């Protein structure tokens, strides 16, 4: 019989916690906040106070009475072997691999295994490195998507309920070794749902219908109704086909992009180990429920927010109990800070977690008993039991992701298309009113059976006045570009993001994992006089943990750096052995290892520079040099380690190892190329200012890097001054998500089109706010959901390709829009004058085919060899309208000249052989089709390229079809032929066709010359160009004061009272 009673095991330890995120909102990641709870009879409870340290450890045991005693003893005897076997059992890890190395193949001797591990590493500096609930879950099918089944929470009344927010206290009192019962899991899941962040999904049917909305589309739909009323079935069918094609192309492309991202998420589905019904089992991370006991170990992603309970090897929980008792004894001796040696003794770190996706810091954070681990962070060292306190949606990451919905965003493309469509619609209405007014004077009927009546004229103007294929061609152009970007590892989630990316002039980038490799490296070691760098690196390796299965990040970078020092590896192979290894001691702030070689004893040490300096006590001159170098490293943002060795009881100072998260190998070249494309790059990071400045220096980004306090708060400035400050700065350090959002917003207020790149949860709100949000490779789900573009390749190198492709796509769309507006002006002007003066027009059937052939041919513009502009591009609508109107008037004049010559004796250019309808149709078709080769020349902002074979071939095929129409008189109708010598059946003479081709070519040459001249007129060059730095001091000052008031109010709320206070410009000194 042991001290614990009937079982040899201690009584079950129960972790009491609360939904700390509801009762005590977390202000900083890692801050322990919990409430005080009452213990219940028969429970063994670890009790927490809001400061995060153990308050009480009571040992109250269940004492069976009367008839229960015998049954209790029987149950204990039955459970004892099972519990013992569970404690002794450890997960099998056959063939475990890490960093590309199979640990089962390691040699048995310590240093042989160590050297094998080092040799297997890649070189540093490279790119590669139990309450019941009435809520239940039921499956439902949507009316719009009956083929899809979704799970919803339904109460006892059959009503859907939202996911619960507060975790019941009893759920957080889970037996560490027993875990949650499988029978209890459905109840908890019914209340809180699955452990996953769900992206908002759109109804596919409603999304498809959305592609039929907009000014241009409304006019096209009106034309469908009018064609149906006139029983013009050909026009009706053609317009409906164009509408459906446009909607399908846009819907399918966006759906395809979403499917690619969804597939990526499925491919990285997380697995987790939990304790259920007293057994350790592996489940999908999405199946975790609040109160689960989760096993967190090196190399895995933390699947939920949780409280660290105990080391995995602490099978009797004696270590955890002792640590909590020491925490209780010492909690009033200090504030418990990490660097306060007189603070609370939290014991050794159990695990270390990479929180860079949340905080931006690149160094792993040690986690002790009672600390919080966060959802989506990575465990870098150790293995522990963790109590799941909050799952995905209620976690810190989930609440941050919810901020994404507050962001605005979206490209300018829809606004531009709406403005163009609305303007053309107004022109159509004006022309139709003029035609109706003139028709009354000419006694033209409204709907009399005739080729010429006002309703037919109205249908013709609706067809020609609004570009029927504009949505289809622009959507296709962006879709083709998106498909090309997908091959270059850039997934476009919103087609309009391409237009935004083409005009971006400021790129705000996160540092950790985006500009840098998110891997510590040793940068230019310093050695004391007379010390060989290879010997110092070997000593640093001796003073490191040799358990290569679970390495501290600092020890790992120390060992892997030896790959660059072959002589140091040879030194390790020369007969060294370790007698005793002492891990990092927070009091002495160093790691020591007692080692031996050739029968001689040594002590190797590495640690904080000052701690190593005090240990060695070198001569004053050497100490001064050491301090100077350490200071220089610190000023550059390096974290330094001192290295020393003891020989014959005398310490020798060897040097310093500066550690740094280095930039990616391609980042500097990428930034330089971005700047050459007119894109200014600004770095936003949560790291210290010194680290941010050093990173900017290495990347040639500039040194105007400031801390976030310069933005707003105690160090704030007037609103307009803050905006000036943000525009001039090269970057900001020590920023939080709200600061990134603020920087993006200020740049947008100044007229800049801003892109934001990032990979962490902390980047999600600003990604959503930016004109173009870019989630880089390895980004969190929250970042991907917020982004417009998702990169699958590492770093920023893909962004250069994306910017160039986006500008090429913009060039194609701009060329098509100029071309299409010109076509509208061309036919509207010609037909208006023809109807008023001659009371005739081109037949509606031929008009429809003119529009159809023009759009079918110019769909190939999506594959054109368009150049990439050297500067950020933008919609200069006044310039586009002026040039398009001039080109349209030139084309209208050309068509009128062609028609006017037919009144001459001999028939003018047609020599009296052919149908007027067909000849005019051919001339209009040829000049309009060829105009695309004029507008694709660009406005001089980029080089001239030859058209693609796809565009030439498409235009050629349409021209041949138009010629066939003319030759054989298709759809020419009963119109009279001029003169009587014309061919029978509406046919046109071949010579006449050749003359029309030659005449049309002459018209296009004139248009090309005029276009070339207009694009180089200085007055037009900057017409409609956005001012990228627009000041509004009154408005900016007002918003700055409102933001400052909000911060002061929030601070007062945290202190338990409300504080409202405006700070004016007179209260703040000049920081400059």
Secondary structure, DSSP 4 states (H G I P E B T S, - for coil): -BTTBSSSSPPPPEE----HHHHS--SSTT----------TT--EEEE-TTSSEEEE--------TTHHHHHHHHHHHHHHHHHHHHH-----TT-EETTEEGGGS-SSHHHHHHHHHHTSPPTTSS------S-EEEEEE-SS-TT-EEEEEE-TTS-B-PPP-SPPGGGG-EETTT-B-HHHHHHHHHHH--SS-PPP---HHHHHHHTT-SHHHHHHHHHHHHHHHTT-HHHHHHHHHHHHHHHHHHHHHHHHHHHHHHHHHHHT--EEEEEETTEEEEEEGGG--TT-EEEEETTPBP-SEEEEEEETT-TTSHHHHHHHHHHHHHTTSS---TT-TTS----S--EEEE-HHHH---SPEEE-TT-EE-TT-EEEE-EEEEEEEE-GGGSHHHHHHHGGGG-----SHHHHHHHHHHHHHHHHHHHHHHHHHHHHHTT--SS-SSSS-HHHHHHHHHHHHTTTTHHHHHHHHHHHHHHHHHHTTEEESSTHHHHHHHH--EEEEEIIIIIEEEEEEE-S-EE-TT--HHHHHHHHHHTS---TTS--HHHHHHHHHGGG-HHHHHHHTTTEEEEEEEEEETTTTEEEEEEEETTEEEEEEEE-HHHHHHHH---HHHHHHHHHHHHHHHHTTPEEEEEEEEETTEEEEEEEEEEEEEEPTTHHHHHHHHHHTT-EEEEE-SS-HHHHHHHHHHTT--S-EEEGGGTSSTT---HHHHHHHHHH-SEEES--HHHHHHHHHHHHHTT--EEEEE-SGGGHHHHHHSSEEEE-TT--HHHHHH-SEEE-SSSSHHHHHHHHHHHHHHHHHHHHHHHHHHHHHHHHHHHHHHHHHTS----HHHHHHHHHHHHHHHGGGGGS-PPPPSS-----HHHHHHHHHHHHHHHHHHHHHHHHGGGSTT-GGGTT-S-HHHHHHHHHHHHHHHHHHHHTT-SSSS---PPPHHHHHHHHHHHHHHHHHHHHTTT-TT---SSTTSPGGG---HHHHHHHHHHHHHHHHHHHHHHHHHTT-HHHHTTT---SS---HHHHHHHHHHHHHHHHHHHHHHTTS-------GGGS----
